[in-house]
Amino acid sequence: MVHWADYMAERIIRERGDKEEYVVESGITPSGYVHIGNFREFFTAYIVGHALRDRGKKVRHIHMWDDYDRFRKVPKNVPAEWKEHLTKPVREVPDPWGCHDSYAEHFMALFEEEISRLGIEADFLHAYELYKSGEYAEEVKLALQKRDEIKAILDKYRERAKQPPLEDSWQPVMVYCPHCRKEADFVSWDGEWKVSYRCPHCGREGETDIREGNVKLRWRVDWPMRWAHFKVDFEPAGKDHLAAGGSYDTGREIVEKVFGWKAPIDLMYEFVGIKGQKGKMSGSKGNVILLSDLYEVLEPGIIRFIYAKARPNKELKIDLGLGLLNLYDEFDKVERIYFGLEKAKNSEEEEELKRTYELSMPKVPEKLTAQAPFRFLVTLVQMPHLDEEGIIRILQEQGHVPEELSKEDIERIKLRIRLAKNWVEKYAPEDVKFSLLERPPEIELEPEIREAMLEVAEWLEKNERFTVDELNNVIFDAAKKRGIPSKKWFKALYNVFIGKDRGPRLAPFLASLKREFVIGRLRMEA
């Protein structure tokens, strides 16, 4: 076993027994944007399910939308008047942006669309519909029957944490007023299906039938109930839930003693952030990076790869700056290793990299799709004379992609061109950005540098076709024979073409420009 997901899959099979179907679960309350930190839970459940399927097992991945949770607070990016909807189910709060049927659906729809772009399938379930359809009615009734037992479990952990016990009036359920839909006060339960309530918001009081779905289990009871209801075998969780005395600890006891199911195997995942960004992301605070943001600069396969290669218990920092270029290089190398076009340092590393690539792909391609080097694309997209077709031609001429390209090859190259453009606009440091000078700069060049430039221009005039390596040798030789230090020589050339002391790799850069333009500029012609 070379990957952590394989280890978890083996552990699940060993501890849960050989089953016809294994259930993995992830879930979140759609109270704000579902960000790249929340996605770690989803992906951890997915990749462990992937490892189980690779062992010939049938797997169901449930992603539970807790859209029947209360609307607790008005986020910064939502109008202040939305406070009138506080304590309603988030699924019944209007969408402030007016594009979806509800506040919850605004966030759920975006995340589900983002997931579909990753090629990952999951069974998206909605707590709202499950409660309203009466599917949880028996479990709600059971929790009320075993109210004292549940309270005793929760109080035991509260005592350990030096917290006061729950009030005598505490109930394992909350009630939504059937009229104004806000949280009402629990009054009594008749021992069967009826719960009496009193609403402090609209003043109504009366009874509601548990089977109508207005009575909902509180979070610390709802979670273990769900494990039993769907027979969950594995669910990752953040360290706040898995802390001593946290919701997982209380859930483990409640699910076994009240609902008669063994708590799922857990796996703690750490937070995800963006390198350089301070503080924890929060959907309600609005300081979040979404999968949609990553899609602007990263291929879907690379997003999956980032999460697949990182151990869940290690904090993950995604670098959208210069580190992103290294990430593309790394992914392309791993992809070539997988398809046998490159070797890793040793057989152990090769096996691990191949398995990571395999697990990051819902379906591994039959053959390697053309890899346009992202680092070079960053240079090419800044050249005003090149459109997409021109960039593809340069890539072919310089041997970065094959002469014969399939439809899939072209699609991938064009995607990377768009991503490289976005990266230059949004994240590239200033020293990576450049623009071609329209006219030669008015700078003093030493005679030997002018001589060397003229020699390169003369060579280009005589050679219509050449390789990047040949041009590179000519550039170096012209300086070497005149004793010009490389640093001084390159600085002069960059200033002549882009007005900066540094720039992209020189030979590929010059080879990507029109030959006549390069010749004219080396001769300092206006």
Legacy VTK file of the C-alpha trace (Angstrom):
# vtk DataFile Version 3.0
C-alpha trace
ASCII
DATASET POLYDATA
POINTS 526 float
0.000 0.000 0.000
1.663 3.188 -1.137
-1.116 5.757 -0.676
-3.015 6.834 2.428
-6.376 6.215 0.682
-5.388 2.558 0.114
-4.499 2.226 3.785
-7.922 3.594 4.756
-9.706 1.312 2.287
-7.950 -1.745 3.730
-8.796 -0.633 7.248
-12.475 -0.143 6.351
-12.706 -3.633 4.828
-10.900 -5.155 7.805
-12.934 -3.385 10.497
-16.359 -3.247 8.836
-16.208 -6.722 7.319
-16.731 -7.793 3.729
-19.913 -5.999 2.676
-21.990 -5.851 -0.477
-21.791 -2.036 -0.400
-19.696 0.412 1.601
-21.009 3.880 2.367
-18.715 6.915 2.616
-20.136 10.270 3.616
-19.307 13.952 3.505
-21.574 16.870 4.313
-21.926 20.543 5.082
-24.490 23.197 5.965
-24.906 25.500 2.922
-24.831 28.647 5.056
-22.291 30.336 2.773
-19.978 29.598 -0.118
-18.557 26.064 -0.070
-14.842 26.783 -0.296
-11.663 24.813 -1.036
-11.345 23.931 2.664
-14.824 22.359 2.712
-13.938 20.531 -0.509
-11.214 18.631 1.359
-13.874 16.717 3.272
-15.721 15.866 0.061
-12.529 14.796 -1.733
-11.266 12.714 1.208
-14.515 10.721 1.191
-14.333 10.448 -2.610
-10.724 9.212 -2.808
-11.222 6.581 -0.086
-14.295 5.437 -2.030
-12.098 5.348 -5.152
-9.591 3.088 -3.354
-12.427 0.792 -2.240
-13.764 0.571 -5.802
-10.273 -0.301 -7.024
-10.558 -3.345 -4.738
-13.713 -4.418 -6.546
-16.089 -3.066 -3.897
-19.384 -1.315 -4.526
-19.364 2.149 -2.952
-21.996 4.790 -2.301
-20.687 8.305 -1.657
-23.346 10.362 0.106
-22.852 14.101 0.293
-25.365 15.410 2.793
-26.566 18.963 2.394
-27.650 20.057 5.881
-30.088 22.534 4.355
-32.596 22.057 7.194
-30.229 23.751 9.673
-31.174 27.151 11.057
-30.124 30.395 9.425
-27.910 31.490 12.326
-26.374 34.805 11.255
-26.399 37.255 8.370
-23.056 37.127 6.504
-21.248 40.329 5.510
-22.129 39.949 1.842
-25.880 39.641 2.526
-28.236 42.637 3.079
-28.787 43.464 6.758
-32.578 43.123 6.348
-32.091 39.367 5.975
-32.029 39.277 9.783
-35.814 38.908 9.589
-35.179 35.353 8.333
-32.965 34.303 11.264
-33.772 30.826 12.712
-35.677 29.710 9.588
-34.296 26.645 7.764
-31.570 27.859 5.354
-33.513 26.116 2.562
-36.481 28.439 3.196
-34.538 31.709 3.356
-34.884 33.699 0.079
-31.844 34.013 -2.185
-30.478 37.570 -1.668
-29.065 37.503 -5.210
-32.376 36.445 -6.736
-30.971 33.712 -8.962
-32.045 30.591 -7.039
-35.136 29.406 -5.184
-33.487 29.821 -1.792
-30.412 30.984 0.088
-29.191 27.381 0.512
-29.728 26.497 -3.152
-27.572 29.442 -4.216
-24.536 27.767 -2.627
-25.481 24.137 -3.255
-25.989 24.640 -6.994
-22.591 26.286 -7.448
-20.719 23.544 -5.556
-22.502 20.738 -7.418
-21.619 22.396 -10.733
-17.981 22.735 -9.604
-17.891 19.047 -8.642
-19.306 17.990 -12.013
-16.371 19.745 -13.706
-14.032 17.470 -11.758
-15.758 14.411 -13.199
-16.613 13.212 -9.686
-20.003 11.671 -8.955
-21.714 11.611 -5.577
-25.205 11.092 -4.239
-26.248 14.607 -3.152
-28.932 14.299 -0.485
-30.862 17.073 1.243
-31.711 17.001 4.946
-34.642 19.322 4.173
-36.304 16.780 1.905
-35.487 13.833 4.178
-37.139 15.481 7.188
-40.094 16.887 5.238
-40.819 13.511 3.602
-40.951 11.829 7.020
-37.986 9.567 6.274
-36.399 10.374 9.640
-39.677 10.286 11.618
-38.997 6.965 13.388
-35.527 8.107 14.444
-36.864 11.429 15.749
-39.436 9.540 17.806
-36.731 7.159 19.081
-34.545 10.095 20.162
-37.440 11.562 22.134
-38.025 8.165 23.777
-34.338 7.967 24.749
-34.015 11.628 25.624
-32.650 10.941 29.136
-30.017 8.542 27.815
-28.862 11.066 25.179
-28.736 13.891 27.731
-26.674 11.728 30.097
-24.116 11.042 27.327
-23.838 14.728 26.434
-23.626 15.772 30.102
-20.829 13.272 30.733
-18.661 14.983 28.105
-19.724 18.437 29.283
-18.577 17.554 32.784
-15.171 16.437 31.454
-14.871 19.789 29.676
-15.841 21.545 32.948
-19.089 22.807 31.412
-22.417 22.937 33.267
-24.908 20.157 32.446
-27.683 20.758 29.938
-30.817 22.352 31.373
-33.542 20.045 32.650
-35.825 21.319 29.883
-33.316 20.281 27.140
-34.684 18.153 24.304
-32.842 16.307 21.509
-35.040 18.092 18.983
-35.927 21.582 17.844
-39.228 22.657 16.282
-39.882 24.868 13.270
-43.133 26.807 13.577
-45.514 25.478 10.882
-46.752 29.063 10.310
-43.817 31.535 10.313
-41.181 28.778 9.846
-38.907 30.181 12.543
-37.632 28.185 15.497
-40.376 27.665 18.063
-40.185 26.564 21.703
-40.699 22.881 22.467
-43.536 22.458 24.984
-44.227 18.722 25.244
-44.364 15.376 23.443
-47.368 13.035 23.690
-45.264 9.847 23.576
-46.304 9.109 19.988
-46.228 11.483 16.976
-47.414 14.828 18.331
-45.144 17.604 19.641
-46.631 20.732 21.204
-44.909 24.049 20.500
-45.156 27.753 21.250
-43.688 30.255 18.781
-42.043 33.370 20.289
-41.955 35.024 16.829
-45.554 34.855 15.586
-47.264 33.967 18.892
-48.922 30.795 17.566
-49.045 27.606 19.603
-50.319 24.159 18.841
-49.255 20.653 17.843
-47.261 19.337 14.917
-46.902 15.737 13.758
-43.304 14.491 13.708
-44.010 12.854 10.318
-44.716 16.279 8.799
-41.048 17.172 9.253
-41.289 20.277 11.447
-39.430 18.524 14.281
-35.692 18.231 13.649
-32.951 16.532 15.641
-30.279 18.779 17.109
-26.835 18.549 15.478
-25.178 16.248 18.044
-28.043 13.790 17.661
-28.731 14.322 13.961
-25.185 13.316 12.903
-25.104 9.897 14.636
-28.724 9.249 13.576
-27.612 9.727 9.972
-24.732 7.268 10.371
-27.215 4.618 11.432
-29.888 5.550 8.884
-27.528 5.320 5.901
-25.215 2.679 7.432
-22.147 4.889 7.003
-18.770 3.141 7.142
-16.408 6.079 6.703
-16.647 9.825 7.192
-13.775 12.329 7.412
-14.128 15.312 9.725
-12.306 18.482 10.708
-10.254 18.566 13.882
-12.926 20.639 15.660
-15.390 17.713 15.371
-12.751 15.125 16.268
-11.373 16.996 19.290
-11.726 15.197 22.620
-15.346 15.501 23.749
-16.348 16.901 20.355
-19.335 15.909 18.234
-17.646 12.721 16.999
-16.999 11.432 20.532
-20.571 12.083 21.646
-21.869 10.785 18.311
-19.991 7.493 18.711
-21.800 6.753 21.971
-25.177 8.001 20.782
-25.141 5.990 17.537
-24.298 2.754 19.373
-26.494 3.137 22.464
-29.487 4.863 20.865
-29.545 3.980 17.176
-27.828 0.591 17.232
-25.050 1.183 14.702
-21.270 1.273 15.009
-19.757 4.720 14.435
-18.011 5.047 11.072
-14.238 5.010 10.773
-13.068 8.596 10.866
-10.124 10.472 9.425
-9.159 13.939 10.563
-8.386 16.469 7.839
-6.546 19.732 8.313
-7.432 23.139 6.979
-6.776 24.282 3.432
-5.612 27.780 2.614
-3.890 29.895 0.022
-0.187 30.569 0.517
0.197 34.096 1.834
-3.414 34.427 2.973
-3.863 34.822 6.719
-6.656 33.429 8.846
-9.099 30.578 8.417
-11.527 30.766 5.515
-15.171 31.202 6.405
-18.144 31.010 4.055
-20.127 33.380 6.244
-17.265 35.914 6.498
-16.809 35.890 2.734
-12.973 35.514 2.820
-13.012 32.361 0.734
-11.395 30.808 -2.307
-13.766 28.571 -4.247
-13.118 25.734 -6.632
-14.356 28.203 -9.268
-11.388 30.445 -8.430
-8.974 27.541 -8.870
-10.579 26.659 -12.209
-9.434 30.049 -13.509
-5.780 28.960 -13.362
-5.696 25.184 -12.816
-6.792 22.195 -14.869
-9.384 20.019 -13.067
-6.873 17.135 -13.012
-4.329 19.261 -11.181
-6.898 20.324 -8.572
-7.658 16.654 -7.873
-3.903 15.905 -7.802
-3.200 18.644 -5.200
-5.668 17.033 -2.776
-4.740 13.442 -3.662
-1.029 13.851 -2.946
-1.465 15.705 0.362
-1.990 13.685 3.523
-5.323 14.849 5.026
-3.806 15.437 8.478
-1.321 17.980 7.084
-2.328 21.574 6.466
-2.573 22.253 2.750
-1.456 25.599 1.339
-2.153 26.132 -2.346
0.317 28.479 -4.028
-1.303 30.618 -6.721
1.875 32.675 -7.153
5.124 31.491 -8.737
4.681 28.132 -7.014
1.856 27.404 -9.439
4.411 27.041 -12.256
6.223 24.369 -10.216
2.892 22.632 -9.613
2.243 22.326 -13.347
5.807 21.033 -13.866
5.313 18.462 -11.095
1.951 17.263 -12.387
3.216 16.946 -15.965
6.203 14.934 -14.752
3.989 12.577 -12.726
1.718 12.152 -15.735
4.701 11.239 -17.949
5.916 8.782 -15.296
2.481 7.160 -15.214
2.513 6.648 -18.977
6.083 5.312 -18.931
7.652 8.313 -20.676
9.842 9.285 -17.745
11.384 7.580 -14.730
11.191 8.504 -11.051
14.239 8.459 -8.750
13.512 4.915 -7.577
10.873 2.190 -7.911
9.243 3.058 -4.556
8.725 6.708 -5.530
7.525 5.652 -8.980
4.883 3.353 -7.506
3.654 6.068 -5.130
3.471 8.727 -7.860
1.662 6.413 -10.254
-0.879 5.480 -7.594
-1.437 9.143 -6.640
-2.091 9.979 -10.297
-4.467 7.017 -10.626
-6.442 8.016 -7.534
-6.662 11.642 -8.664
-8.374 10.547 -11.882
-12.031 9.396 -11.836
-11.109 7.713 -15.136
-7.480 7.460 -16.249
-6.983 8.521 -19.892
-5.986 5.737 -22.314
-2.968 7.718 -23.468
-1.111 10.875 -22.549
-2.810 14.022 -23.820
-0.452 16.724 -25.152
1.192 18.683 -22.328
1.756 22.309 -23.292
4.372 23.511 -20.759
2.547 26.053 -18.621
5.749 27.939 -17.796
6.353 28.580 -21.519
2.683 29.414 -22.137
3.031 32.230 -19.590
5.595 33.746 -21.988
3.644 33.049 -25.173
0.330 34.512 -23.990
2.075 37.853 -23.407
3.108 38.138 -27.063
0.645 40.390 -28.875
1.230 38.848 -32.314
0.208 35.334 -31.198
-3.378 34.048 -31.091
-4.286 30.522 -29.942
-3.424 28.995 -33.298
-0.121 30.871 -33.384
0.765 29.619 -29.912
-0.026 26.023 -30.912
2.181 26.431 -34.012
5.111 27.686 -31.860
4.638 24.755 -29.450
4.799 22.352 -32.389
7.783 24.055 -34.000
9.752 23.982 -30.746
8.862 20.334 -30.089
6.719 20.831 -26.973
3.682 19.088 -28.491
3.374 16.591 -31.373
2.966 17.685 -35.005
-0.198 15.587 -35.235
-2.703 16.655 -32.602
-5.954 14.929 -31.662
-9.131 16.787 -30.711
-8.366 16.057 -27.028
-4.819 17.420 -27.443
-6.074 20.680 -28.950
-8.774 21.101 -26.276
-6.227 20.655 -23.500
-3.705 23.050 -25.085
-6.378 25.710 -25.592
-7.551 25.271 -21.984
-4.001 25.790 -20.717
-3.615 28.881 -22.912
-6.725 30.399 -21.273
-5.513 29.419 -17.797
-2.062 30.917 -18.446
-3.665 34.199 -19.589
-5.774 34.291 -16.413
-2.748 33.575 -14.238
-0.715 36.382 -15.823
-3.613 38.818 -15.289
-4.525 37.787 -11.730
-1.557 36.261 -9.912
1.733 36.666 -11.807
4.391 38.743 -9.996
5.498 41.877 -11.834
8.891 40.417 -12.750
7.111 37.682 -14.750
5.061 40.153 -16.749
6.452 41.881 -19.802
5.447 43.598 -23.012
7.419 43.950 -26.232
8.813 47.418 -26.833
7.345 48.879 -30.000
10.579 50.746 -30.760
14.217 50.123 -29.771
15.032 51.800 -26.448
17.312 54.821 -26.348
20.110 53.200 -24.382
23.875 53.229 -24.712
25.236 49.799 -25.625
28.942 48.971 -25.462
30.572 48.328 -28.865
31.201 44.633 -28.199
27.538 44.113 -27.235
26.406 45.864 -30.448
28.820 43.641 -32.386
27.472 40.482 -30.757
23.882 41.546 -31.495
24.741 42.125 -35.158
26.354 38.677 -35.337
23.164 37.018 -34.015
21.096 39.106 -36.471
23.301 38.017 -39.372
22.987 34.357 -38.393
19.199 34.659 -38.226
19.130 36.287 -41.654
21.001 33.304 -43.140
18.953 30.674 -41.291
15.199 30.722 -41.884
14.739 27.422 -40.034
16.521 26.556 -36.818
16.009 24.887 -33.460
15.886 26.656 -30.123
19.113 24.886 -29.120
20.875 26.180 -32.237
19.759 29.748 -31.515
20.778 29.345 -27.872
24.307 28.267 -28.927
24.636 31.235 -31.306
23.576 33.683 -28.572
26.104 32.241 -26.096
28.945 31.992 -28.634
28.504 35.611 -29.794
29.082 36.810 -26.217
31.758 34.254 -25.326
34.119 35.133 -28.193
33.979 38.803 -27.110
34.438 38.096 -23.417
31.022 39.533 -22.512
29.791 38.155 -19.149
26.519 36.225 -19.585
24.675 38.319 -17.004
25.648 41.587 -18.717
24.808 40.179 -22.181
21.383 38.896 -21.227
20.525 42.086 -19.354
21.274 44.088 -22.511
19.163 41.815 -24.714
16.183 41.882 -22.345
16.341 45.687 -22.215
16.429 45.867 -26.012
13.304 43.704 -26.379
11.172 44.299 -23.257
12.843 47.196 -21.404
13.593 45.083 -18.312
16.751 43.568 -16.829
15.257 40.079 -16.728
12.661 38.134 -18.636
11.555 34.735 -19.957
14.077 32.128 -21.160
15.764 33.989 -23.962
16.210 31.515 -26.818
12.636 30.097 -26.758
11.339 33.661 -26.345
13.230 35.033 -29.371
12.376 31.933 -31.408
8.691 32.634 -30.733
8.897 36.146 -32.203
8.765 36.951 -35.907
12.267 36.415 -37.311
12.264 39.749 -39.198
11.285 41.581 -35.996
14.147 39.978 -34.028
16.662 40.790 -36.783
15.510 44.418 -36.938
15.588 44.840 -33.166
19.079 43.341 -32.861
20.205 45.916 -35.422
18.395 48.589 -33.349
16.329 49.618 -36.352
13.336 51.815 -35.659
LINES 1 527
526 0 1 2 3 4 5 6 7 8 9 10 11 12 13 14 15 16 17 18 19 20 21 22 23 24 25 26 27 28 29 30 31 32 33 34 35 36 37 38 39 40 41 42 43 44 45 46 47 48 49 50 51 52 53 54 55 56 57 58 59 60 61 62 63 64 65 66 67 68 69 70 71 72 73 74 75 76 77 78 79 80 81 82 83 84 85 86 87 88 89 90 91 92 93 94 95 96 97 98 99 100 101 102 103 104 105 106 107 108 109 110 111 112 113 114 115 116 117 118 119 120 121 122 123 124 125 126 127 128 129 130 131 132 133 134 135 136 137 138 139 140 141 142 143 144 145 146 147 148 149 150 151 152 153 154 155 156 157 158 159 160 161 162 163 164 165 166 167 168 169 170 171 172 173 174 175 176 177 178 179 180 181 182 183 184 185 186 187 188 189 190 191 192 193 194 195 196 197 198 199 200 201 202 203 204 205 206 207 208 209 210 211 212 213 214 215 216 217 218 219 220 221 222 223 224 225 226 227 228 229 230 231 232 233 234 235 236 237 238 239 240 241 242 243 244 245 246 247 248 249 250 251 252 253 254 255 256 257 258 259 260 261 262 263 264 265 266 267 268 269 270 271 272 273 274 275 276 277 278 279 280 281 282 283 284 285 286 287 288 289 290 291 292 293 294 295 296 297 298 299 300 301 302 303 304 305 306 307 308 309 310 311 312 313 314 315 316 317 318 319 320 321 322 323 324 325 326 327 328 329 330 331 332 333 334 335 336 337 338 339 340 341 342 343 344 345 346 347 348 349 350 351 352 353 354 355 356 357 358 359 360 361 362 363 364 365 366 367 368 369 370 371 372 373 374 375 376 377 378 379 380 381 382 383 384 385 386 387 388 389 390 391 392 393 394 395 396 397 398 399 400 401 402 403 404 405 406 407 408 409 410 411 412 413 414 415 416 417 418 419 420 421 422 423 424 425 426 427 428 429 430 431 432 433 434 435 436 437 438 439 440 441 442 443 444 445 446 447 448 449 450 451 452 453 454 455 456 457 458 459 460 461 462 463 464 465 466 467 468 469 470 471 472 473 474 475 476 477 478 479 480 481 482 483 484 485 486 487 488 489 490 491 492 493 494 495 496 497 498 499 500 501 502 503 504 505 506 507 508 509 510 511 512 513 514 515 516 517 518 519 520 521 522 523 524 525
